[in-house]
Amino acid sequence: MWRRRIRNLLSPFFIFLFIAFGGAGVVYADTAIDLSLWESGASTVDRYRYVEDPSHQLTIDDAVSLQRWQHPEKGDVNRGFSTVPSWITFQLFNPEPFQKTVIVEYVDASVETIDLYTRVQGEMGEKGENGTFTHQHFAYNQPNDTRPVSFYRPAFSVAIPPDSTVDVYYRLFQGSDFPMHRFDSMRIWDENTFYRSSHIELSLLMILLCVETAMGIATLLAFFATKDRLFLYYAAFAFSAASLFASFSGVWSYFIAPNHYELWMVVLQINLCQIIALLFVRQFLNVSEHFPRIDKLLLAVVAIDVVGVILNLLGEPYLSRVIIDFTAIGAFLLAPLGIYAHKKKVPHALLFTGSWVFFVIGMALASLRLRGYIADTPLSEWLIYFGGLVEVLLLTSVMILRFKHMQQEKQRIEAEHCQHLENAAHVLEERVKEQTKQLYEAKALAEKEARTDLLTGLPNRRSFFEGAQHFIERAKRNTAPNVYLLMIDVDHFKKVNDTFSHACGDSVLREVGKTLSLSLRKTDLLSRLGGEEFAVIMENVSEDAAKAMTERLLLAVENTDVLFENQFVNVTISVGMATWNSTQNLDQLLQEADHALYQAKREGRNRVAYASVDALQHTEAL
């Protein structure tokens, strides 16, 4: 502050000196740059004088003749936002005995026009006046081939003769559509150093843009592979960030749209990037689920930014710029939101917060640089790109982790599904086994029922004939065959049914079958052939023993009283016994035993009749 007061007190003295020496062509010590001592690429910083032109009418001749040139604050390279043109002047001094060519570069790409005027001090015109100015013109929205120096920022080539001083005047106009930052300083480069440094800078910028674009393409492919919309949002964010950085650096207007590019397009890219960033964060942190109120606020900010886009397209970029400035404040609030989302167990929310902090810091420092609150240095100029690169790399790491998490989750689900299928297959296999077992059991039961008499539980007629045939086959292989067949019939069974009912008859049959079964060996085959008729076939026993066993059967049945409805029913049986010989088949043996049975019945029942040879011959004759 005290320096400003001293300068204000001494300014009349400097004005007097300016007038005394004729004004134009005076070399001010604090604005003259000695190129022999100058570091190539350094900024003029505050080594200039300026005057504003609210009328927009000042020409170079008017500017030279002015006496109200002002000196900036010490270290002041940026005087904030303005829509008023400024005239700036400084001098380039070449004490060397050879000509030097330097590149005068404006430090920012976003300026509407710059008109640079240079003349060598001491040169006189034809009429004795000071020499004429060489004019170079830069226009942001003009084709690249009209630029004085082919570069993505405003740059001008100036030749300084040996042991000479060149006056440099330039008219800086940020644009009238909306207030823009104005950097009054220039960078002074040795020509060779400028092109070498510009190539390095361009290479770094292209690496940055390629990395961001590659990240966008990779996540876009991840979206097509997973159908997760978060990857789509991030791809859009990466592309918009790359587009924005290309616009800020001047690469967009120089390489992508070399014939026509305007400042309102830069505002549009900022606005779109802001919208996409908010949508990406909303999706990543799952704000709609965990923070419904904040979600409504984010959607409201997105809607306001959309209004800004519409206003910009309708020819009101200033209003769109104002909306961007105010809604950008919300970007700072997204970092604590990420921390809170981490507490809500949102995957990778903490890593997102770290990456977002880098992005916000880069944007904040870039904004402070544009507004003149921090020094304009190559480092501060690159902070936004560095912050953006770190943010993109960290977010890409988050996306990779999310993709890996999704793959693991998919593998887990597939493993669970496979396990479920295995369990289901095992259950199905067990069910099949159980059903198969039930089928076998049902089949066995059906076969058993097909071979079993349902009333008595004894083998039925079919089972008897099959079993008896096996007895015959074994006997044929035996050297001493002894097979006996008994045909058994319950005596007066019809009378039992008629007297006591068919239910009583069924009870009689069951009891007779039970008694016969208990009186026979396990190797003997007892069957119910039908009605009141039973049959027994036995082997491996002598004829006398077989006859004795048959008599026991007769006696056992006779001594059995069948209890039915509180009364006892006495029954007897008649038996016909036949002995098999090797010349007989089963049918013949049955006929012989059946014939003997009829004989027992004729003889009075409750007795055993033995088939004789005569009976066999009679049977064969029949």
Sequence and secondary structure as in RCSB ss.txt:
>XXXX:A:sequence
MWRRRIRNLLSPFFIFLFIAFGGAGVVYADTAIDLSLWESGASTVDRYRYVEDPSHQLTIDDAVSLQRWQHPEKG
DVNRGFSTVPSWITFQLFNPEPFQKTVIVEYVDASVETIDLYTRVQGEMGEKGENGTFTHQHFAYNQPNDTRPVS
FYRPAFSVAIPPDSTVDVYYRLFQGSDFPMHRFDSMRIWDENTFYRSSHIELSLLMILLCVETAMGIATLLAFFA
TKDRLFLYYAAFAFSAASLFASFSGVWSYFIAPNHYELWMVVLQINLCQIIALLFVRQFLNVSEHFPRIDKLLLA
VVAIDVVGVILNLLGEPYLSRVIIDFTAIGAFLLAPLGIYAHKKKVPHALLFTGSWVFFVIGMALASLRLRGYIA
DTPLSEWLIYFGGLVEVLLLTSVMILRFKHMQQEKQRIEAEHCQHLENAAHVLEERVKEQTKQLYEAKALAEKEA
RTDLLTGLPNRRSFFEGAQHFIERAKRNTAPNVYLLMIDVDHFKKVNDTFSHACGDSVLREVGKTLSLSLRKTDL
LSRLGGEEFAVIMENVSEDAAKAMTERLLLAVENTDVLFENQFVNVTISVGMATWNSTQNLDQLLQEADHALYQA
KREGRNRVAYASVDALQHTEAL
>XXXX:A:secstr
 HHHHHHHHHHHHHHHHHHHTTSTT   TTTEEETTT  TTEE TT  EEEE TTS   HHHHHH S  B   TT
  EEEEESS EEEEEEEEE SSS EEEEEEES S  SEEEEEEEETT B TTSSB   EEEEEETTS GGGSSS 
SSS EEEEEE TTEEEEEEEEEE  SSS EEEE  EEEEEHHHHHHHHHHHHHHHHHHHHHHHHHHHHHHHHHHH
H  HHHHHHHHHHHHHHHHHHHHHTHIIIIISSS   HHHHHHHHHHHHHHHHHHHHHHTTHHHH HHHHHHHHH
HHHHHHHHHHHHHTT HHHHHHHHHHHTTHHHHHHHHHHHHHHTT TTHHHHHHHHHHHHHHHHHHHHHHTTSS 
  HHHHHHHHHHHHHHHHHHHHHHHHHHHHHHHHHHHHHHHHHHHHHHHHHHHHHHHHHHHHHHHHHHHHHHHHH
HB TTT SB HHHHHHHHHHHHHHHHH SS  EEEEEEEETTHHHHHHHH HHHHHHHHHHHHHHHHHHS TTSE
EEEEETTEEEEEEESS HHHHHHHHHHHHHHHHT EEEETTEEEE  EEEEEEE  TT  HHHHHHHHHHHHHHH
HHTTSSSEEE  HHHHHHHHH 
